[in-house]
Structures are given as structure tokens and as C-alpha cells.
Amino acid sequence: MFLDHAMKKAEDFNEWYNEIVEKANLTDKRYPIKGMNVWTPYGWKMMQAIDSHIREEFDATNHQEVCFPLLIPEDQFAKEKEHIKGFDTEVFWVTHAGLNPLDVKLLLRPTSETAMYPMFAIWVRSHADLPLKAYQIVNTFRYETKQTRAFIRVREIHFFEAHTCHADFDDAERQVREDYEIMARLGKKWCIPYRLLKRTDWDKFPGASYTVGIDTVLPSGRSLQLGSIHQYRDNFSKPYDIMYEDEKGEHRYVHQTTYGMSERLLGAVVAIHGDDKGLVLPPDIATNQVVIVPVLAKGHSEKVTAAAKELYAEIRSSGVKIHLDDKDVRPGVKYYDWELKGVPLRLELGMKDIEKEKVTFVRRDTGVKSLHDRKHAVKEVKDMLSLISREMLGRAMKDMEANIVSVESLDTLPEKMLRAGWCGSEECGHEIEARSNRNILGTPIDGEEWKGACVICGKSTKTVVYLANAM
Ligand SMILES: [Zn+2]
């Protein structure tokens, strides 16, 4: 079962991505609805690891996990005008109950603002109820019209969404900044670099005051949006009537934010770190962080097996996720299989290692082999896993920066993420998109230093925009 010659990441990234997802068995696309894939055990385990990191972060920042119904009545959905317009072409409708048409049509949530906010209007009474910080991890449904792709462009989406209500705009702004900090910690864990880019007014989330996209660049030079953070101000609280009584007894509308991410995070991990041999998993996401492969020799099998079991037990009890592969198969076949599955660290243990009281480590990310003292194995494994994690992030950041280039004109553009000067006018913005044949992702939220001219009108400007083609 050797990989096709066709599977070369550098030559055909999209094809490589599809193949790697299939060969590593992360999802099964054969379910008879396009864009609705089956999570297989290996892929689901990884998604669960990502979800557990998200839960840890949001629980630690005083968010409460909730779970809302999947169906939303049409009249609730229609309350915020921009919002319904934005999702018009994407929603799935439920029109019948049995044989009878429903009085009020129901839709499958594409996102849960309109499910949650009528309830928030009941829950929020006084300033003592604020801030209200809720999140859920559920599936959402959007009728994707572009070509579907596992984890990246699907119609049933494994989705995370946080929704918050605040006494005023400033407190909602504090929430947005907390969201940035949460993302920084998560990105580090997942070894995913990204940029926070404030979307243009014509590209913000339907109903939002402003939207910040969390964008990464894939090795193909195309961008992938990992999530988004929205400031709603009182755009939703007015139509949904979410009000509280302040200290003076006056009734005020809450200010709201949301933070959304999805299974694309797993797609990004696959796309950014994988290579021609298969997946390369960050240690924090890997189902098995370490695999032990005993190298059996004639006459010594029992001794090697016993030593491998002992090593396995010792490392496992330290909390490292480890697997002992004692199947009766040649080591080379096992190496190949675990490399395809992306296990960060392989330990080889043969008679020679045992005699010298050593263990051989082989890193998945670099392929580098090293010898380590058996008696310090637990510490050495842990140190190695954190080194792998740091270096994977470091390389991914370097690769991303290499895929971002600044341009002064829009003639002959490379397939990369581009930085260009923009005067800020909507007219020039549209012209930038038309001439470059790319989307404007937005302006960096931390105000990157930039001095230059608008690529369209030539006016001098301190504003830089990022442009890219999305994967
Ligand atoms: Zn301009």
C-alpha cells in the first residue's frame, strides 16, 4: 500500500490534500449527500481533541456551555434584516411535519444568533445578569455552492460558536480582545499561525458592526479562514429586544459579540503540516503522541517484547498518549503506517538498544533519529514532544510569512497572500478586488506599519490591505 507518485504536496496541493484525508482515513465522503461526510474514528478523535482545547479555554474565561435546538422558526430568523439577507441562499428549510405543511417554516441553523437571542431576551433582566457568556459546539448547515472539500467546504459543519451580551460597547470590546488572547493560546497549541484581519464593510458578517477574520495561508498560497470574531453592538439586541435594567433603573439594550470556528481547524492542521508521507500531527492534537515499535530479532523476541511493554507502561502512566504496536508485521510496514497517520514520535526498541540501555527516537516532523537513555525515557519523551510542537509552529510561521508578499501594483501577481496600499475608499476597494481577481481579507487589527500609495488611485496612505484567493 505505497502512496501514489501523484501525491506530491508541492506539485498539486489540492489533489494531495484530498488524498491525504482519504488515506489517513479522517472522514468518509461516500455518504450519499454531497458535502455531508461521515466522521471516522481517527478523524473524530482529532476533532474531539480540538474541541476539548476550545472547551478548556472558554470554560476558563467564564463562558457557559449550552446546547440550543437545531431548528429555528422562520419568523425569528427574519427579525434582523441584514442577517437573513446574508443567509438567504444557504439555508435548508423544513416545511412539513409528516404529511402536513407547517404553519411556520423551520430552518436548520446556519449559525445560532436567531435561535439564542429570543432566549437571551428572557434570560437577561438586570445588570447583574451581565456579562452573559455562552458557547456551544454543534453542527450547523449551509448549502455550499462551491466545490465541496473535506473539513474546508462542507454543508454540515462541525461548529463552535460563542455568544456574549454586555452592558455597553466598551465591555463588548473587552470581550473581543479576550477572544484574540484565546485564539493566540489555541493557535500555539495547534501550531497554526494566522493573521487577524478586519473585514471591509461590504464583506462583514450579516448584521455585524465589524468582523475580524482569523486567516491563515496554506502552502498553495491560498488563504483559509479559520474563524471569525464579530462585534454586533446593539444591532441584534434591538430587533430581539434583549434589554437590561441598569443601576439607575433605566432600560438599555445589551451589546453583543460572537466568536465562531469550525472543523476547518482540522483541515488547516492537515494542510499546513502534512507532507508527502502523510499527516504530521501537532503533539497536542495527536490521538497517539508516541508509538513504540519493537524491533524483534530471532531468539530475542520475548525479551524485546517484554522490554517494550515495560517502556509502554512507564510512559503511559506519565500521561503521554502512547500506543504499543506489537502486531506481527515487519517494522518497515509499521513505520510507513504510523508516518501516514502522523504520529509525532516513534520509539524503536531492539536488542541492541536494550543492551546499551537506550531507546531510539524518530521524529515524524523532521525524520531525525536520536538515541536516548532508557532510564530517562519519560522525561526525554516529554521534552521531545514539546520541542516538536515549538518547532512545528516555528516552521509554519516561517512558511506563512514567505507566502505573504507586498506589492506596489496589481500586474502579474504571484499566487500568494498579498499586501497592498489602500486609501480606504469603497470604490478603490472594489477596484482592487476586480483587478487582482482576489478578495480583500481586510486590514490588520494591530495596525501594521505601512507607508505607500493606494494601488488604485495613487493617494498616499498608511493603510494596508491583505488580499488572497480562498482555498
Ligand atoms: Zn484609492
Boltz pocket constraint, residues with backbone or C-beta under 6 A from the ligand:
constraints:
  - pocket:
      binder: B
      contacts: [[A, 422], [A, 423], [A, 424], [A, 425], [A, 428], [A, 454], [A, 455], [A, 456], [A, 457], [A, 458], [A, 459]]
      max_distance: 6.0
